Amino acid sequence: MDEFSFINSIMPRQLQQPSLIKGIGDDAAVYKASDKSDQVVCVDTLVEGVHFRRDTLSPFQIGRKGLASNISDLAAMGATPAYYLVSLAVPETWDEKELREIYRGMEELATKYRMDLIGGDTVSTPAALVLTITVIGQVERTKARYRNAARPGDLLFLTGYAGSAAAGLELLLKRGRTATFSEEELALVKAHQEPSPHVEQGCLFADFAGRVALNDISDGVASEADEIAEASHVSIVIEADSLPFHPSVSVYPASQQLDWALYGGEDYVLLGAAAPADVKELKERFAAGKLPFFEVGRVEAGEPGVFLRQNGQLKKLEKKGYNHFQKRR
């Protein structure tokens, strides 16, 4: 059994709360909070040695990135962040100054999005540091966005570059975070260390009257597109030549750029699908806000899955996103 099969096996067969709108199966859970708004909640855990290393991220960056990951899940639902809770399991190898830096990293991002820290827990552990963050956001009633909204004929789009974080991680693993990087390399390193979740973009989708399927690409374009395909019962075709890359990635082989985009992950930009007429309007709204918007493929009828069109050939993409029940990608 892999990680995702295990999650499917523990999904409740019966729901107890009538206010629940969306439970397990999307970037976050959604439930009715009032007649005017729904509440959006998600939780994420980062484990030292699995999700981060001290030679690639400073304590400040660990905290900041941990909260950014959760905020990105809210953005993928069209929600505005409001609160967060933090649980920290601390080994003896971490001192108080470093722990305060973790919280300072979270606080910097929380201040930007006007989020309040409202609780959590702190315990000791004999092994690696474990950081668990729960975030709570809000969205106007019935306006949350879901993965299962894609339909045949839709166009696929991204709200930013793909593969930048993976390229930055490659540099960090080779040289360490204290190394000297060129300006071009530093742009990729920062994409990994200090990503910016696309909250403004998510809110634009929530405010849009048309139908939009949405996900973030924290596990890579291929894996996240597959989640949309399976939830919506459609086939998705990604155009290799349409994938957007940061200019600093251009010095690497095209095959490496493509692999980073499809499978690298940790790019907290949004992947979505909408009808062609709606995509045209969305593109205009993004342009008005000076926000990037890239068409990268289309949705077709067929067995759920993701395909890549490259050099006139179509091939099915493997599910190669990170799986915690497998040793390697």
C-alpha positions as CSV (number, residue, x, y, z in Angstrom):
1,M,0.0,0.0,0.0
2,D,1.3,3.5,-0.9
3,E,0.6,6.7,0.9
4,F,-2.4,7.7,-1.2
5,S,-4.0,4.2,-1.1
6,F,-3.7,4.3,2.7
7,I,-5.4,7.7,2.8
8,N,-8.2,6.3,0.6
9,S,-8.6,3.3,3.0
10,I,-9.2,5.5,6.0
11,M,-11.7,7.9,4.5
12,P,-14.9,8.0,6.5
13,R,-17.8,6.1,5.0
14,Q,-20.4,8.2,6.7
15,L,-20.3,11.9,7.7
16,Q,-21.6,13.1,11.0
17,Q,-21.7,16.9,10.6
18,P,-24.2,18.4,8.2
19,S,-22.2,21.6,8.0
20,L,-19.3,19.7,6.3
21,I,-19.0,20.7,2.6
22,K,-15.7,19.0,1.6
23,G,-13.8,16.5,3.7
24,I,-10.8,14.4,2.7
25,G,-9.8,14.6,-1.0
26,D,-8.8,18.1,-1.8
27,D,-6.2,20.6,-0.7
28,A,-8.2,21.5,2.4
29,A,-11.5,20.8,4.1
30,V,-14.4,23.2,3.8
31,Y,-17.4,23.6,6.1
32,K,-20.2,26.1,6.5
33,A,-19.3,28.8,9.1
34,S,-22.2,31.2,8.5
35,D,-24.8,32.2,6.0
36,K,-22.1,34.5,4.4
37,S,-18.9,32.5,4.6
38,D,-17.4,29.0,4.6
39,Q,-14.3,28.1,6.7
40,V,-11.3,26.3,5.1
41,V,-8.9,24.2,7.2
42,C,-5.8,22.2,6.4
43,V,-2.8,20.7,8.3
44,D,0.7,19.9,7.1
45,T,3.7,18.2,8.8
46,L,7.4,18.8,8.1
47,V,9.9,16.3,9.3
48,E,13.7,17.1,9.5
49,G,15.6,15.0,7.0
50,V,12.4,14.3,5.0
51,H,11.0,17.7,4.2
52,F,13.9,19.9,5.1
53,R,17.6,19.9,5.9
54,R,19.5,22.3,8.0
55,D,22.2,22.7,5.3
56,T,19.6,23.9,2.8
57,L,17.2,26.0,5.0
58,S,17.9,28.2,8.0
59,P,15.6,27.9,11.0
60,F,13.9,31.1,9.9
61,Q,13.3,29.7,6.4
62,I,12.0,26.4,7.8
63,G,9.3,28.2,9.7
64,R,8.4,30.5,6.9
65,K,8.3,27.7,4.3
66,G,6.2,25.5,6.6
67,L,3.5,28.2,6.9
68,A,3.8,29.0,3.1
69,S,3.0,25.4,2.3
70,N,-0.2,25.5,4.3
71,I,-1.2,28.9,3.0
72,S,-0.7,27.6,-0.6
73,D,-3.3,24.9,0.2
74,L,-5.8,27.6,1.2
75,A,-5.0,29.6,-1.9
76,A,-5.8,26.5,-4.0
77,M,-9.3,26.6,-2.4
78,G,-9.8,30.3,-3.1
79,A,-9.6,31.1,0.6
80,T,-8.1,34.0,2.5
81,P,-5.8,33.0,5.4
82,A,-6.9,34.0,8.9
83,Y,-5.4,31.8,11.7
84,Y,-2.8,29.2,12.4
85,L,-1.8,26.7,15.1
86,V,1.7,25.2,15.5
87,S,2.8,22.0,17.1
88,L,6.6,21.4,17.5
89,A,8.4,18.2,18.5
90,V,11.9,19.2,19.5
91,P,15.0,17.0,19.9
92,E,18.0,18.0,22.0
93,T,20.0,19.0,18.9
94,W,18.0,22.3,18.6
95,D,18.5,25.2,20.9
96,E,16.0,27.9,22.0
97,K,17.5,30.6,19.7
98,E,16.9,28.3,16.6
99,L,13.3,27.5,17.8
100,R,12.5,31.2,18.1
101,E,13.9,31.7,14.6
102,I,11.4,29.1,13.3
103,Y,8.5,31.1,14.9
104,R,10.0,34.3,13.5
105,G,9.9,32.9,10.0
106,M,6.2,31.9,10.4
107,E,5.4,35.3,11.9
108,E,6.9,37.2,9.0
109,L,4.6,35.5,6.5
110,A,1.6,35.6,9.0
111,T,2.0,39.4,9.3
112,K,1.9,39.7,5.5
113,Y,-1.4,37.9,5.3
114,R,-2.8,39.3,8.6
115,M,-2.9,35.8,10.3
116,D,-3.1,35.2,14.0
117,L,-1.3,32.4,15.9
118,I,-4.0,31.0,18.1
119,G,-2.5,27.9,19.7
120,G,-0.6,24.7,19.3
121,D,1.7,22.4,21.3
122,T,5.4,21.9,22.1
123,V,6.9,18.5,23.0
124,S,10.2,16.8,23.1
125,T,11.3,14.0,20.8
126,P,14.4,11.8,20.7
127,A,14.9,12.0,17.0
128,A,14.3,14.7,14.3
129,L,12.5,18.0,14.7
130,V,8.8,17.8,13.6
131,L,6.8,20.9,12.7
132,T,3.0,20.6,12.3
133,I,1.0,23.6,11.2
134,T,-2.8,23.9,10.9
135,V,-4.2,26.9,9.0
136,I,-7.7,28.3,8.9
137,G,-9.0,30.5,6.2
138,Q,-12.3,31.9,5.0
139,V,-14.1,32.1,1.6
140,E,-17.4,33.6,0.6
141,R,-20.2,31.1,0.9
142,T,-20.2,28.5,-1.9
143,K,-17.2,30.1,-3.7
144,A,-14.5,27.6,-2.6
145,R,-12.7,26.0,-5.6
146,Y,-12.2,22.2,-5.9
147,R,-10.2,19.7,-8.0
148,N,-13.3,18.0,-9.3
149,A,-14.6,20.9,-11.4
150,A,-12.7,20.2,-14.6
151,R,-14.7,19.3,-17.7
152,P,-13.7,18.0,-21.2
153,G,-12.8,21.0,-23.5
154,D,-11.4,23.1,-20.6
155,L,-8.0,24.7,-20.9
156,L,-5.2,24.0,-18.4
157,F,-3.3,26.9,-16.9
158,L,-0.6,27.9,-14.4
159,T,-0.2,31.1,-12.4
160,G,3.6,31.0,-12.3
161,Y,6.8,29.3,-13.2
162,A,7.3,25.5,-12.7
163,G,10.5,23.8,-11.6
164,S,12.2,26.7,-10.0
165,A,12.2,25.3,-6.5
166,A,13.5,22.0,-7.6
167,A,16.3,23.7,-9.5
168,G,17.1,25.8,-6.4
169,L,17.2,22.6,-4.2
170,E,19.6,21.0,-6.6
171,L,22.0,24.0,-6.2
172,L,21.6,23.9,-2.4
173,L,22.2,20.1,-2.2
174,K,25.4,20.6,-4.2
175,R,26.8,23.6,-2.4
176,G,24.9,24.2,0.9
177,R,23.0,27.3,1.9
178,T,26.1,29.3,3.0
179,A,27.6,29.1,-0.5
180,T,27.9,32.1,-2.8
181,F,25.4,32.1,-5.7
182,S,25.2,34.2,-8.8
183,E,22.2,36.5,-9.2
184,E,20.5,34.0,-11.5
185,E,21.2,31.1,-9.2
186,L,20.0,33.0,-6.2
187,A,16.6,33.5,-7.8
188,L,16.2,29.7,-7.9
189,V,17.6,29.2,-4.4
190,K,15.1,31.7,-3.0
191,A,12.3,30.0,-4.9
192,H,13.1,26.9,-2.8
193,Q,13.9,28.6,0.5
194,E,11.3,31.4,0.6
195,P,8.4,30.6,-1.7
196,S,5.4,33.0,-2.0
197,P,2.0,31.3,-2.0
198,H,-0.5,32.6,-4.6
199,V,-3.1,33.9,-2.3
200,E,-4.1,36.9,-4.4
201,Q,-4.5,34.7,-7.4
202,G,-6.6,32.2,-5.4
203,C,-8.9,35.0,-4.4
204,L,-9.3,36.1,-8.0
205,F,-10.5,32.6,-8.9
206,A,-12.9,32.6,-5.9
207,D,-14.4,36.0,-7.1
208,F,-14.8,34.7,-10.7
209,A,-18.3,33.7,-11.6
210,G,-17.3,30.8,-13.9
211,R,-16.4,27.3,-13.1
212,V,-12.7,26.7,-12.2
213,A,-10.9,23.5,-11.0
214,L,-7.9,24.4,-8.9
215,N,-4.9,22.8,-7.2
216,D,-1.4,23.9,-6.2
217,I,1.7,22.3,-7.6
218,S,3.5,21.5,-4.3
219,D,4.1,18.0,-5.6
220,G,4.9,18.9,-9.2
221,V,2.7,19.6,-12.3
222,A,2.3,15.9,-13.3
223,S,1.1,14.8,-9.8
224,E,-1.2,17.7,-9.2
225,A,-2.7,17.5,-12.7
226,D,-3.3,13.8,-12.0
227,E,-5.3,14.7,-8.9
228,I,-7.5,17.0,-10.9
229,A,-7.9,14.3,-13.6
230,E,-8.9,11.7,-11.1
231,A,-11.2,13.9,-9.1
232,S,-12.9,15.2,-12.3
233,H,-12.9,11.9,-14.1
234,V,-11.1,13.4,-17.1
235,S,-7.9,13.1,-19.1
236,I,-5.4,15.9,-19.1
237,V,-2.9,16.7,-21.8
238,I,0.1,19.0,-20.9
239,E,1.9,20.7,-23.7
240,A,5.7,20.5,-23.0
241,D,6.5,23.6,-25.1
242,S,3.9,25.7,-23.1
243,L,5.3,25.0,-19.6
244,P,6.7,28.3,-18.2
245,F,10.2,28.4,-16.7
246,H,12.1,31.1,-14.8
247,P,14.7,32.6,-17.1
248,S,17.5,31.4,-14.7
249,V,16.6,27.8,-15.5
250,S,17.4,28.2,-19.2
251,V,21.1,27.3,-18.7
252,Y,20.1,23.7,-17.8
253,P,19.3,21.0,-20.4
254,A,15.7,21.0,-21.6
255,S,15.1,17.5,-20.3
256,Q,16.2,18.6,-16.8
257,Q,13.9,21.6,-16.9
258,L,11.0,19.4,-17.9
259,D,11.7,16.9,-15.1
260,W,11.9,19.6,-12.5
261,A,8.6,21.1,-13.7
262,L,6.7,17.8,-13.8
263,Y,8.1,16.1,-10.8
264,G,10.1,18.6,-8.7
265,G,7.4,20.1,-6.6
266,E,7.4,22.9,-4.0
267,D,6.5,25.5,-6.5
268,Y,3.5,27.1,-4.6
269,V,1.8,28.3,-7.7
270,L,-1.7,27.3,-8.8
271,L,-2.7,24.8,-11.5
272,G,-6.3,25.0,-12.8
273,A,-8.7,24.3,-15.6
274,A,-11.6,26.3,-17.0
275,A,-13.7,26.7,-20.2
276,P,-11.9,28.5,-23.0
277,A,-14.2,31.6,-22.8
278,D,-13.6,31.8,-19.1
279,V,-9.8,31.4,-19.5
280,K,-9.9,34.3,-21.9
281,E,-11.6,36.5,-19.2
282,L,-9.3,35.2,-16.4
283,K,-6.3,36.0,-18.5
284,E,-7.5,39.6,-18.9
285,R,-8.1,39.9,-15.1
286,F,-4.6,38.6,-14.3
287,A,-3.1,41.0,-16.9
288,A,-5.0,43.9,-15.2
289,G,-3.5,42.8,-11.9
290,K,0.0,42.4,-13.5
291,L,-0.1,38.7,-12.5
292,P,1.3,35.9,-14.7
293,F,-1.0,33.5,-16.3
294,F,0.1,30.6,-18.7
295,E,-2.0,28.2,-20.8
296,V,-0.2,24.8,-20.6
297,G,-2.7,22.2,-21.9
298,R,-6.2,21.0,-22.1
299,V,-8.8,18.7,-20.6
300,E,-10.2,15.8,-22.7
301,A,-12.8,13.1,-22.2
302,G,-11.3,9.7,-21.4
303,E,-9.9,7.5,-18.7
304,P,-8.4,9.6,-15.8
305,G,-4.8,10.3,-16.4
306,V,-2.2,12.8,-17.5
307,F,-0.4,12.9,-20.8
308,L,2.5,15.0,-22.1
309,R,2.6,16.2,-25.8
310,Q,6.2,16.7,-26.9
311,N,7.7,16.9,-30.4
312,G,4.3,15.7,-31.8
313,Q,4.2,12.6,-29.6
314,L,1.9,11.9,-26.8
315,K,2.9,9.8,-23.8
316,K,1.3,9.0,-20.5
317,L,3.0,10.4,-17.4
318,E,3.9,8.3,-14.4
319,K,2.7,9.1,-10.9
320,K,6.1,10.1,-9.6
321,G,5.3,12.7,-6.9
322,Y,6.8,12.3,-3.5
323,N,5.3,9.3,-1.6
324,H,6.0,8.9,2.1
325,F,5.5,5.2,2.1
326,Q,8.2,4.7,-0.6
327,K,11.9,5.3,0.0
328,R,12.6,7.5,-3.1
329,R,10.7,9.3,-5.8
